């Protein structure tokens, strides 16, 4: 198997050039698994990864190497191969004075560059017996190693032109400018500095970029066109990241890595909530900053995943990672470089990792994506929602689906037309309590949650709904019945965020059906409780089993990166208030006092 690792250590240098030009350096690192596969493909080409290094033509002399391994020792690349040799004199059809050997050959190499090709120079070697003892350092065998093995292993070549050409074709899509400016930038693109790293070899790709001219002061108000451009920018970014994460999740070999890459998506979508509207006229494009933050999370996952990738896939990842490193470096330079992550730029970048895909990687859709739900661990889509036609969803249309057959349909229909007031809580709250009780128990029926943790979950659902919405799906605004929503797109009784969970749930159901929204939130809580808080042993922290509730709610509120915030010392006061508010409600719910939710309404 082949592996390509490119560490996210893109170095940004302010070079001593006229007009304060920036030099962007991107280290392209090929780990030892990548080098080994290139070695096998080029030199160990006989069955069983064998290399017939020397044969004397008489049958009395031969040297074979097989089962090569590659690692780094003492700052040098080491190739170790098992070997077999025989050396004798052919006399009258017989081999006389025959020397037989089985053991290991160890060769040390240093990398160099020939244009865009990584070359390797042999600088030392050793020969060992089958017990890895150094007993054959002189004589005929040593001469064979130096005379035959050294030149053979020095033939190894690795072409780094593919990521270079991808970068050359891609940079004009994200750094718009005059033709002359772009020609100057591309002419500066260079490959240099071959060197050994702690886990492989590396070269550096570098280019020089001139700062753009100062921007004109922005107009004092945001136009509809500016808002539309802003919305299109973050939506195509979210679509791009979702496309890439799904592709990586398909490619990686372990559930742990798959979970890690999906965590990047959820955390990045929580980051996105801060960029849903511009802070003011002239606010910078949010995408470069979002990309840098997401890339810092995603790159380590790709490094771990790399050893399990097939050869062609690894080469695709190499190009993708190199370009992504360059984009992250440019993003860190700030607005001076005029970075514009266009739709075409994101498309080209996405197709480096999935060239055969016919899907548009920047197409933004709010439709339920069954594959994404499966990858997230949520299973098949929820039953369709039941949306009352007189609820003002502010959407172009709504889906009217089947009712929840095992819940009192009349009660749900009533709740789906109800914005409660303090005068009708005695009727409203018991109906919601019964609905939440049904939803949480229904979720448990299909789960493998053990009895010791079920009590935590049963309290989590109503406590979360209390903290998030005071058990409300709808409110009245100007006489209209509208879903309860936050400024960043959290909706309904469970305040399920339609942007964070895009593709996992029917947006119209989240808005217009209290049962659908409640089931979605219950499903997310169960997922976070089982697959994160319990899986990572939060109940073993000081505080015991109820830590699971604290951790699960932090996940629900802030994403995978927030799981341990409840026990952190450096929480912001805002997050502390949120966590403390939930904890108060959870304790009350565990004690059977969930109807104290009525306090929300001044009762």
N, C-alpha and C positions, 0 to 999 in steps of 0.2 A: 504494500500500500504506500501511497505517496503522501507527503505532508508539506505544506508551505506555510511557514510562519513569518509574519511581518509584524514586528512589535510596534505598538503605538507609541513611538518616541520621535515623532516627526520634529526635527530640529529647525527652528526658525532663527535665522541670523540676519542682523542688519549689517550688510556688507559695506565695506568702505568703497563705495562706487559713487559716481556722480548722481546728484539729485536724490540722494538717500534711497537708492534702490534696495529692495528686499531680496535676499536670496533665501529660497525655500529649499530645505534639504529633507528628503524622505528616505530613511533607511529601509532597504528591502532585504529582509532576512529570510534565508532559506534554512530550515532546520535540518538536522541530520537525517531524518526520515526521508525528506525530499532528496537530499544528496544521494542517499542509498538507492532510492528508486532509479535515479538517473544513472547511477553506476551499474545497476543490474540491467537496465534497458540497453545500455551502450556496450558494456564489456563482459558481463556475466550472462551471455546470451544462450548458452547451451542448456538443455533440460536440467531442472533442479538447481538453477542458479549456479552453473559451473562455467569456468573460464579455462579453456585449454591454452595455457600460456606458452608452452614449448613442447615440441615433439621433434626427436632427432631423425625421424624417417625410417629408422631400422626396427622400432619397437623396443629398443633397449633403453631409451631415454625419454622422459616426459615429466612435465610439471603441470599439475592441475590445481586450481584454486576454486573454492566453492563456499557457500553460505557466508557472504561478506556482512560485516557489521560496520557501522560508522558512528564515531563519537568524537568528542573534543577532549584532548588531554594536554595540559601544559600550554594552552594557547595555540595548539596546532590541531588540524584535522587528522584523525587517525582512522585508517581503514584496516580492519583485522579480518583475515580470511582463514578458514581451514584450508589445508593443503595436503597434497600427496605428490611424491616424487620418486622416480627411480632413475638411476644413472648407472650404465654398464657399458662394456665394450662388446660389440657384435663380433663373434668369432665362429665361423662354420655353422651358422644358424643358431648359435647360442649366445646368451648374454653373460659375459664373464665379469668378475669383480663388481657385481651389482650392489648398488647402495639403495636401500629402501628407506623412505621417510614418510611419516604422517605427523602432522602437527599444525602449527599456525605461522602465518606470515603477517607481520605488522608493518604498515607503511605510514609515514607521516607526510602530510602535504600542506602547502601554503597556497592560497588563492591568488590569481592575477586576472587581468583583463586584456582581452584582445578584441578591441572594438566594443561590441555589445555582448561578447561571449565571456563567461567566467571560465578561466582555465585553472589548472592545478599543477604545481611543481613539487616533485618528490624531494624531500630534504633529509630523510632518514628512514631506516628500516631495520627490522629485527626478525630473526627466525627462532621459533621455539619448537620443542617436541610436543607430544600429545598431552603431556602434563603441564604444559606452559613453562617448561624450564628451558633456559637459554643455553643450548649445548651445540648448536650448529652455526656458529658465527664465523667459521673459516671454511676454506676448501671449496669443493665443486658446487655444493648447494648454495653457499653464499654468493658465488659467482653467478649462479642461475638467477637468484633473486635480484641481484643488482643489474645483471645484463638483460634479463627478460621481463621481470615483474615491474621494475621501475618504469621503463618506457611504456609498458602496457597500461599501467594505472595513470600515467601522465596524459593519456589520451582522453580522459574524462573532460567533457565540455557541458556547460549549462548556458543556454541562450536566454539572456534576460531582455531580449528585444521585444517580446510580447507585451509585458507590462509597460515598457517604454513607449511602444507605439499606441497602446490604449491611452496612455496619459497624453501623448501628443495629439491624438484625435479628440480627447475629452476636454482638455483645458480651455479651448476656445468657446465651449458651451457654457462655462461657468465664469469666464473672465472676459466679458464682452469689451471690445475696444476697437480702435482703428485697425485696419489691415496691417499697417506698418508696425503698430504696437504689438500685435499678435505675432508677426513674423520675427520681431526682435526677441520676444519671450520664447518662442519655440526654438529659435536658433541657439538660445542659451541652455536648452535642455540637455543634460549631460549625465553619463553614468561614470562613476569613479569610486575610488577608495575601497577596493576589495579587501576584506579582512575576516578573520575568524572571530566568532562570538562565543559566548559560553555554551550555546546549544546548536551551533551550525556555522554558516558563513553568511556574509552580507556584502552588498554593494550600496552605494548611495546614489539616488537620483536627485538631481538638483536643477533648479531653474531660477531665473532672475525676473522680478516683476517691478515695474515702475509704479509709484503711487499715482492714483488718479488725481485729476484737478479737484480743488475744493468744490463741494456742492453748494448750490445756491440756497439761501434761506428758504425754508418751507412756507407754504401759505398758512395763514392762521387757523384754518378750519379743514377738517377732513371731508373730502368730497365722496360721493357715492362710488365713483370710479376707484378712488384710493382704498376705500373699504373693501370693494370687490377684489382688488389686487391682493390685498392683505389676506382675505379669506381664501382665495385661490392658492396663495403661497403655502399656508399652513396645511391646507387640505391635501395638496399634492405631496407635501413632505410626509404626512401621516400615511398616505397611500403607499408611497415609496418604502417607508420603514416597514409597513405591514407586509408588503411583497417580499422584501429581503428576509425578514424574520421567518416568514412561512417557508421560504426556500431553504434557509439554513436549518430550520427545524426538521425539514424532510431529509436533509443530507446527513445530519449528525447521527452518531451511532448509539448514544446512551440517553436514557430518560433524564439523567442529571443535566446533561448539556442542553437537551431540548427544553427543560424547564428554565435553565439559565437564560437562554436566548429569548424565550417568551417573557421572562421577567423584564428584559430590556424593553420590549414593546410596551408592557403595562406601565413601567416607570416612566418611559418617554412620553406616553400619552398623558400621564399626570403632569409632567413638565409642560406639555402642550397647553394645558388649561390656562397657564399664565400668559399665553401668547394669543388667546382667542380674539383679542381686540387690541389695536395699537394704543400705546400710551399717550400719543398725541401726534400732531402734524410732524412729518419728517421722521417718525420713529423708524429705526432700522428694520430690515427684513428679519423676521424671527428665525428663519430656517438655518442660517449658518451656526447660530448659537445652539439651537436644538440639535443640529447634526453633531457638533463637537461633543456635547454632553452625552448623546446616545452612543457615539463612537467610542468614547472612553469606557463605556460599559460593554459594548458588543465585541470589541477587538480581543479582549482576553478570552472570551468564549470561543471565538474563531481559532485562537492559538491552541486551545485545548482540543478543539474538534479536529484540527488539521491532520493528526496522524491517522485518522480513520477514513480519510477521503481517497477515492480512486484517483488515478493519475490525472486524467483530463479535468476532473472537478477541481483538483488542487491547483492546476494551472489557472483555471478560471478565478478561483479565490485569490490567487497571487495578484492577478491584474486588478481585481476588485479592491483588495486591501491596499495596494499601492496607491490607487486613485483616491480611495477614501482617506488614507493618511495625508495625501496632498490637500484634499479638501479641508480636513481638520486643521492642518497647518495654516491654510489660507484663512479659515474662519477665525483662528486665534489672532491673526494680524489685524482684525477689525475692519471698519468701513473704508480705510484708506486705499485698499486694493480694489474696491468696486466689485466685490464678489456678488454674483447674481446666479443663484442656484435655480436655473430655469427648469421647466418641465423636460426639455430635451436633454439637459445635463443629467437630471435624475434618471431619465429613461436609459441613457447610455451607460450610466454607472450600474443600474440594476441589471442590464443585459450582459454585463461582464460576468455576473455570477450565475445568470440563467439565460444563456444565449438562445436556447431552443424554445423558450416560452413565447407563446402568442398573446399572452395577457398584457394589457397596458399597465405598467407598474405604477403609474401616477393617476390612474382612474379612481376617483373617490366615490364610494358607494355606501349607502346606509342599509343595504339589504343584508339579511342574515347570511353569514358565510359558514356552512356546516363544517368545512375543513378547519377553519380557524377555531370553532368551538371544540372540535375534537382535539386539536393540538393543545388548546388551553386546558383540556381535561374536563370540559363541561358536558361532553356527550352530545346526543342528537338535539336539534332545536326544540325549544319549548312548544307546547301546543299553541295554536294561534290565539291572539287576544280577542276580546269582545269589547268593541269600542262604541259607546253610545253616540249617536249622530249629533246630539245637541252639545257635546263637549267641544269647546273651541281649542283645537290642537295647534292652530297656526301652521298646519302642514297642508300640502296640496291635496292629500287624500288620506283615508284611513282604511284599515282592513277590518272587516266584520267577520269574525271567525266563529268557531264553536264555543259554546258555553262550557263551564267547568262542571262536568256531569255529577261529580261526587261532592259538590258544594251546593248549598242552597242558592240556586240560580236567581231567585227573586231577591235574595239579600244582596248578592253581588251587583245585580242590575240597579238596585237602590243605591248602593255605595258608589257606583259609577256615575251617579247624577247628584252627588251630595258633597257640598262644602260645609262642614259642620260649624256651628256657632256654640257659644256657651249655653244656649237655651236647650239644645237637643243632645247633649252629651250622654244622658242616661240611656238613650236609644242607640246613638251612633257608636260609642266606644265598645259596648259589648259585641256588636256586630263585627267590628274590626278585630277585636280580641279573638273571636271565634275563627275569623278568616286566617289570621296569623297562626293560630294554633293548628289549623288544618294544613296550612302550607308547610310549616316546619316539620310536622309529623309525616306529611307526604314525602318531603325530601329525605327524611331519615329512612323511610321504607325501602328506598332504592339504593341506600348507601351501605358501606361496610364499617360505619363508625361504631366502635365498641361501646358497650353500655356505660363504662366509666366516664366517657366523654359526652354522652348524649345529654346529660343535664346541662352542661355548659352550652351546648348548641341550642337547646330548647329555650334557654334564657337569652341567648344572643339575639335571636330574631326579633322578638318584641322590644328588647332594649335598644337595638339599633334603629328600629322604626321610630321609637320614641325620641331618641337623640336626633335623628335626621329630619323628622317631619311632624312630630307630635301626632303620629298616626293619621296623617292627612294625605290624600292623593290629590285633592282639588281645593281651590280657593275661589272666591268671587272677586272679579276685577271689573269695575264699571258695569256691574250687573250681569257679567258673563261668567260661565263656569269654565275655569281654565286649570290645567295641571299646575301643581306646586313645582316651581323650578328655581334653580339657583342661577346666578349670572354666568356660570361656566358650564351649564348644561346638565346639572344633576336634576333628576326628575322624580316626582311622585313620592309615595309613602316610604320607599327605601332609598330615595335620592340616588338611584342608579345613574351614573354619569354616561350620557349617550355618546360622548367622544371617547372616553376610556374604554368602553365596552362596545364600540362600533363593530358591527359584524357578528357580535355574539347574541344580540337581542333585537327584536323588532322595535324600532324607535316609536312607532305609532302605539304599540302595546304599552311601552313604558310610560307614554304620555296619558293614554286614554283608558287603561284597564287596571284597576287597583289590584286585582288578583294576579294579572300577568306581572306587574311591577313587583308585587310582593314575592312571587315565586322566583323572579330573577334575582332579587336581593338575597333571598334565602339560599339560592343556589350558589351565589358568590361567597356568602359567609361560610357555607359548608365546605366549599373548595379551599378557601383560605385556612379554615380551621384544620381540615384533614391533611392537605397537601403541603402546608407551610408550618403553621404553629405546632401541630402535633408531630409532623415529620421531622422537625428540627428541634424538638424537645424543649419547648418553652415551659412546659409544666415542671421541668427539673430545675428551673431557676428559682431563687428565693421568692416565695409567695405561692408556690404550688400550682394546683390545677387551674385556679382562676386566672393565672397568667395567660392561659390560652385565650380567654375572652379578651383580655387587654391587647394581646398581640394580634388577634384576628380583627378586632375593630381598627387597630392602627393600619393594618393591611388594607382593609376596606376603605378607609378614609384617605390613605396616602399612597398606596401601591406597595409592591414587594420590598422596596428599599426602606420602608417604614416599620417593618415588623417589630424591631426591638426598641423603637423610640420610647415606648412607655417606661422603660427602665434606664433610659439614657439621662445623663446629667446635663446635657447641653440643648435640651428642647427649647424652642422658642416659647414665650408666654402664651402665644396664640394656640400652639399645639397642645401645651399643657392644659389649657382651659378646655379644649375639645376632649382630650383624653379623660380629664377629671369629670367632665359632664357625663360622658358615656359611663364611666365607672359607677357614678352615683345611681344612674338608672339601671345598670346591670345588677347592682347589689339589691335594689328594690325589687326588681323582677325575680331574682333568685329567691327572695323572701316571700313571693306571692303578692307583692304590692304593685303590680304593673298598672293597675287602674289609677294610680297616682298620676298617670299621664294627663289626667284632667287638669292638673295644675297649670299646664301650658295655656289653658284657656281662661285663666284667672279664677278657677274654681277652688 
